[in-house]
Structures are given as C-alpha cells and as structure tokens.
Amino acid sequence: MITIICGPKGSGKTKRIIDVANAAVETAKGHLIFITDTKRYMYDLKREVRFIDVTDYAIAGMDALSGFVRGAIAGSYDNEYVFLDGIARIAGKPLSDMAQLFYIIEKVAELRNIKLYVTCSCDEAELPDFLKKYL
C-alpha cells in the first residue's frame, strides 16, 4: 500500500512524514525504514526507525532508486513500513515520468505487505493521474 503526502515546497511534508514514522513505532511489529537524501532530519526520528541517506550510496536516477528501495525491502522479511521523503528529488525526474517506478514499488509493497509513505512536492491538483489513487 502506498500513501502519498503532497504539497508545495515548504508546506511541511517532511514534518508530516516524520510524525507518521514516529507514530508508527508505537504499533509496528516489524522494521521501519526512512529513506531520504539529507541527514538534516536524522535526529528527528525515533531510534527504532532505520534512517538511510541515499547520498551515502551514490543513488542517481530512477532505476537506481527503484533498485535501492527494493534492496532495502529485501534486506529483511520483518520490514513493515518504508518512508520515502522527496522521491522526485532523489530520482531526478518529474513525477509525471515516474509511473514505472511507482508501479514497481507498489507491486513489491503489496507482495511483502509493506506500508509505503512517499512525499511529493506539488499540489494535490497537480499530481499525475496515476498517483491520485494513492492519496
């Protein structure tokens, strides 16, 4: 299951996804993974959330991001939540060009019963049609 958190730049998307991650710690039976491209929010997350800064792994492009997310999920059968902050920024592509990425991560999330939260920097009305089902 994918849930999109969207809004224009500076609207508090990262704070919202961090709040969701921290709240999930209380009920999660499995692991929680938070993927982003900055260490800025590392200490805002509870220690039970595995923090990954993709800049440490030279992730460049949509295919690399897709493989990285699938690898992080494959790392443990106990993964329950994945939080992906700034997907378009990390992938280096506009959201409108990311249908394949969302298709792939949705299938993996469904197969492994993972709750996946993704932030997107745009107004809800500007989301491409293929993403509106995740709101």
RAPENOR-V729657 format. One record per residue. N is the residue number from 1. RES is the residue in one letter. PHI is phi in whole degrees, 0 to 359 (none if undefined). PSI is psi in whole degrees, 0 to 359 (none if undefined). OMEGA is omega in degrees with one decimal (NA if undefined). Layout:
n=N res=RES phi=PHI psi=PSI omega=OMEGA
n=N res=RES phi=PHI psi=PSI omega=OMEGA
//
This chain:
n=1 res=M phi=none psi=129 omega=177.5
n=2 res=I phi=250 psi=138 omega=173.2
n=3 res=T phi=235 psi=127 omega=179.4
n=4 res=I phi=265 psi=134 omega=170.0
n=5 res=I phi=246 psi=111 omega=-175.7
n=6 res=C phi=236 psi=163 omega=179.3
n=7 res=G phi=163 psi=162 omega=179.8
n=8 res=P phi=292 psi=163 omega=179.0
n=9 res=K phi=305 psi=134 omega=179.2
n=10 res=G phi=85 psi=8 omega=-176.3
n=11 res=S phi=269 psi=0 omega=176.0
n=12 res=G phi=97 psi=21 omega=179.8
n=13 res=K phi=297 psi=316 omega=-178.5
n=14 res=T phi=295 psi=318 omega=177.3
n=15 res=K phi=299 psi=319 omega=179.6
n=16 res=R phi=296 psi=316 omega=-178.5
n=17 res=I phi=291 psi=326 omega=175.6
n=18 res=I phi=295 psi=318 omega=177.7
n=19 res=D phi=298 psi=319 omega=178.5
n=20 res=V phi=296 psi=316 omega=179.7
n=21 res=A phi=298 psi=313 omega=-179.7
n=22 res=N phi=295 psi=323 omega=177.9
n=23 res=A phi=291 psi=325 omega=-179.0
n=24 res=A phi=294 psi=335 omega=178.9
n=25 res=V phi=303 psi=324 omega=-175.7
n=26 res=E phi=294 psi=330 omega=-174.7
n=27 res=T phi=246 psi=347 omega=-175.2
n=28 res=A phi=293 psi=138 omega=174.5
n=29 res=K phi=260 psi=345 omega=-179.0
n=30 res=G phi=243 psi=193 omega=-177.8
n=31 res=H phi=279 psi=154 omega=177.1
n=32 res=L phi=238 psi=134 omega=-178.1
n=33 res=I phi=235 psi=131 omega=178.0
n=34 res=F phi=243 psi=116 omega=-177.3
n=35 res=I phi=247 psi=129 omega=178.7
n=36 res=T phi=208 psi=185 omega=-178.6
n=37 res=D phi=239 psi=30 omega=178.1
n=38 res=T phi=204 psi=151 omega=176.5
n=39 res=K phi=270 psi=1 omega=-173.8
n=40 res=R phi=306 psi=323 omega=-173.6
n=41 res=Y phi=255 psi=11 omega=-175.5
n=42 res=M phi=307 psi=318 omega=-174.7
n=43 res=Y phi=271 psi=1 omega=175.3
n=44 res=D phi=275 psi=344 omega=-178.9
n=45 res=L phi=268 psi=147 omega=174.6
n=46 res=K phi=294 psi=154 omega=-173.4
n=47 res=R phi=294 psi=342 omega=179.5
n=48 res=E phi=286 psi=345 omega=179.9
n=49 res=V phi=270 psi=122 omega=178.1
n=50 res=R phi=285 psi=118 omega=-177.9
n=51 res=F phi=264 psi=128 omega=177.9
n=52 res=I phi=231 psi=123 omega=174.0
n=53 res=D phi=261 psi=113 omega=-175.0
n=54 res=V phi=294 psi=342 omega=178.4
n=55 res=T phi=293 psi=340 omega=175.6
n=56 res=D phi=288 psi=346 omega=-174.8
n=57 res=Y phi=241 psi=12 omega=177.4
n=58 res=A phi=52 psi=46 omega=177.3
n=59 res=I phi=284 psi=122 omega=179.9
n=60 res=A phi=223 psi=114 omega=176.1
n=61 res=G phi=101 psi=165 omega=-175.5
n=62 res=M phi=293 psi=319 omega=-179.5
n=63 res=D phi=295 psi=319 omega=178.7
n=64 res=A phi=295 psi=319 omega=178.3
n=65 res=L phi=296 psi=316 omega=178.7
n=66 res=S phi=302 psi=313 omega=178.8
n=67 res=G phi=295 psi=322 omega=-179.8
n=68 res=F phi=295 psi=314 omega=179.9
n=69 res=V phi=297 psi=315 omega=178.9
n=70 res=R phi=296 psi=322 omega=177.4
n=71 res=G phi=294 psi=319 omega=177.8
n=72 res=A phi=297 psi=319 omega=178.5
n=73 res=I phi=293 psi=318 omega=-178.2
n=74 res=A phi=291 psi=344 omega=-177.5
n=75 res=G phi=298 psi=339 omega=-179.2
n=76 res=S phi=201 psi=136 omega=175.8
n=77 res=Y phi=285 psi=352 omega=-179.7
n=78 res=D phi=269 psi=3 omega=178.8
n=79 res=N phi=293 psi=134 omega=-178.7
n=80 res=E phi=239 psi=325 omega=-178.7
n=81 res=Y phi=231 psi=141 omega=169.8
n=82 res=V phi=229 psi=129 omega=178.2
n=83 res=F phi=246 psi=125 omega=-176.3
n=84 res=L phi=238 psi=105 omega=-175.4
n=85 res=D phi=263 psi=117 omega=176.2
n=86 res=G phi=82 psi=50 omega=-174.2
n=87 res=I phi=300 psi=318 omega=-178.8
n=88 res=A phi=291 psi=322 omega=178.5
n=89 res=R phi=296 psi=317 omega=-179.7
n=90 res=I phi=291 psi=316 omega=-177.5
n=91 res=A phi=286 psi=338 omega=-178.6
n=92 res=G phi=71 psi=28 omega=-179.2
n=93 res=K phi=225 psi=153 omega=171.9
n=94 res=P phi=289 psi=153 omega=180.0
n=95 res=L phi=305 psi=325 omega=-177.6
n=96 res=S phi=298 psi=340 omega=-179.8
n=97 res=D phi=261 psi=12 omega=-171.6
n=98 res=M phi=249 psi=21 omega=-179.0
n=99 res=A phi=301 psi=318 omega=-179.0
n=100 res=Q phi=297 psi=317 omega=179.2
n=101 res=L phi=300 psi=313 omega=-179.7
n=102 res=F phi=294 psi=324 omega=177.1
n=103 res=Y phi=300 psi=313 omega=-177.6
n=104 res=I phi=295 psi=311 omega=-177.1
n=105 res=I phi=291 psi=331 omega=175.5
n=106 res=E phi=295 psi=316 omega=-179.7
n=107 res=K phi=297 psi=318 omega=178.8
n=108 res=V phi=294 psi=318 omega=179.1
n=109 res=A phi=298 psi=318 omega=178.1
n=110 res=E phi=295 psi=315 omega=-178.1
n=111 res=L phi=298 psi=321 omega=-176.3
n=112 res=R phi=260 psi=5 omega=179.3
n=113 res=N phi=56 psi=51 omega=-178.5
n=114 res=I phi=253 psi=139 omega=173.9
n=115 res=K phi=268 psi=119 omega=-174.2
n=116 res=L phi=244 psi=123 omega=177.7
n=117 res=Y phi=248 psi=133 omega=-175.3
n=118 res=V phi=227 psi=134 omega=173.9
n=119 res=T phi=262 psi=141 omega=178.9
n=120 res=C phi=227 psi=129 omega=-178.3
n=121 res=S phi=273 psi=83 omega=173.2
n=122 res=C phi=191 psi=161 omega=174.6
n=123 res=D phi=292 psi=153 omega=178.8
n=124 res=E phi=304 psi=322 omega=-178.9
n=125 res=A phi=292 psi=338 omega=-178.7
n=126 res=E phi=270 psi=355 omega=-179.8
n=127 res=L phi=296 psi=139 omega=173.9
n=128 res=P phi=300 psi=152 omega=-176.7
n=129 res=D phi=305 psi=322 omega=-177.2
n=130 res=F phi=292 psi=346 omega=179.1
n=131 res=L phi=264 psi=344 omega=-174.7
n=132 res=K phi=296 psi=335 omega=179.1
n=133 res=K phi=291 psi=345 omega=-178.6
n=134 res=Y phi=268 psi=358 omega=-179.2
n=135 res=L phi=288 psi=none omega=NA
//
